[in-house]
Amino acid sequence: MTVNVERILKILGDDYTVIDANGHILGRLSSIIAKRLLNGEKIVVVNAEKAVVTGEKQMVFNKYKEKYDRGSKEKGPYFPRHPERIFKRTVRGMLPWKSRRGRDAYRRLKVFIGIPDELKGKEFEVVEKALHEKVSKSEKYVTIAEISKYLGYRGVEA
């Protein structure tokens, strides 16, 4: 499946912020992004597969596997395997999803695996409050790419 990045960025317009998720803690970054989306910002996240989840590797894998296995194939609820969709789902959990305001905020978020060619020259923002090196004392962490690979996604190398 090919993503038409040019079309997606054209929909957002010119006034969007690009955040590089490399080395950021997933939950902390997601909460900051959710707050900014609710304030009306348009945000593009690159390198979503390089965001980290802290904790013991097997514990994190089991937690995400439990979410993925919940429900049935026919009726759901469905949990994503793609790294960018896991990232978006995490942000969605921090938004008032069942209200119009939350849905509109969610539509202002675009997430990509890697860095698309259209965004190569742009300046990327780094959120200091969510950086793993600055915030966490734990040496144990797992990237979203590893979680996706564990859930069965074959599109990204862990």
N, C-alpha and C positions, 0 to 999 in steps of 0.2 A: 504494500500500500504506500503510495507516494503522497506526501503532504505538499500542498501548494502554499509554500510559505509566503510568497509574494501576495497572493490573494488574501491570506489571513492578516498580514500586516497592513494591507490596503483598507481592510474593514476597520482595523483599530485606528487608523489615521496616523498623524505625525507625533502626537504628544503621548508617547508611552515610555515606560521605564524598563530597561533590560537588566535583569538580575541573574548573576551566575551562581548556580546552586552548588558548585563544586566545593566540597568540604564543609557545607553547612548542615546543621542538625535539622532533620525533616520537620519535626513538630514545632520547633521554635521559629523556623523560617516561615512555615505555613501560617502560624498565628499572626506574625507580623504582616505577611502578604494579605491575609483575610481582612485585617484591620484597615490596611491601605485601600483595598478594593472597596470596602464599605464607604470610604471617604471619597470615592469617585475616581481613583487613579486607574489607569490602564497599565497592566503589568505583563511583561513577557519574561518567562523563565527559560534559561538555556542550561544545558548539562544537568538535566533533572536526574539522570541515572547515577550521578556522582554524589548526590545528597546522602547523608548517613543517618542511620537509626542506631542509637546507642543501646548497649546491652549485650548479654551473652548471645553468641551466634545462634545456637540451637533454640534458645528461648524466643528470639525474634522470629526465626523461621516458623516455629510452631504457632506463634500468634497470628502471623499472616496466612499460614496454611488453614488455620481454623476459620478465619474470615472468608477465605476463598471457598472452602468446602461447605459453608453454611448455605442453606436453601437447596433448591433443586434446579436442574438444568432448564426445566420448563417455566417455572414460576419465579425463580430468583429467591432472595436478593443476589445480585451479581457483584462480584468483587473483581477488579481488573488485575491483569497480569503484566501489562505494559508499564514500563517505568514512569512515563509521562502521565499515564492515566492514574497510577497509584498516587503520584504527587498531587494531581488535580483532585482526586478523591479525598486526600488528607485536608486540602484547603477547603473543599466543599463541606466537610464535617465541622468546620469552624465558622461557617456562614449560616445565617438564618435561611436555610434552603427552601423552606415551605412558604416563604413570603416573596413578594415581587421584588423587594429591595435586595434580598439575598440572591435571587436568580439573576438579576441584572448585574450584580457585582461579580458573580461567577462567570458571566459571559465576557467580562472585561479581562479575564485571565487566559493567557495562551502559554502552553508549556511545550518544550521541544527536547528531544534527545540530541545531545551534542550541540554544535553551534551551526545553524544554517548559514549558507553562503551569503544570504541577504543581510545577515547581522554581523558578519566578520569584522567590519570596520568600526562598529559601534563601541561606545564606552560602556562597560559592564559595571553595575553597582554591586558592592559587596556589603552585606548586612553584618556589621561587627557583633551585634547582640546574638547572632545565631551561628557564628563560626565555631566549629568543633574544637579547634586549638585554643580558643580564647575562653570558652564557656565550660567545657566538660573536663573533668579530671579522669574520666574513664578511658582506658586504652582499648576497651572492648566495643566494637561497633561493626555494623554491616552496611554496605551500600545498597541503594535501591536496585542497582543492576544485579547484585547477588540474590536479592529477594525475588526479583522477577525470574531469574534463571531457575531458582528453586521451585517457583510456582509453575514452571513449564514454558516460559517465554523463550524463544530461540533467537530473537532479533538483536540482542546486545551481548557483548562479551563482558563477563564479570571480572 
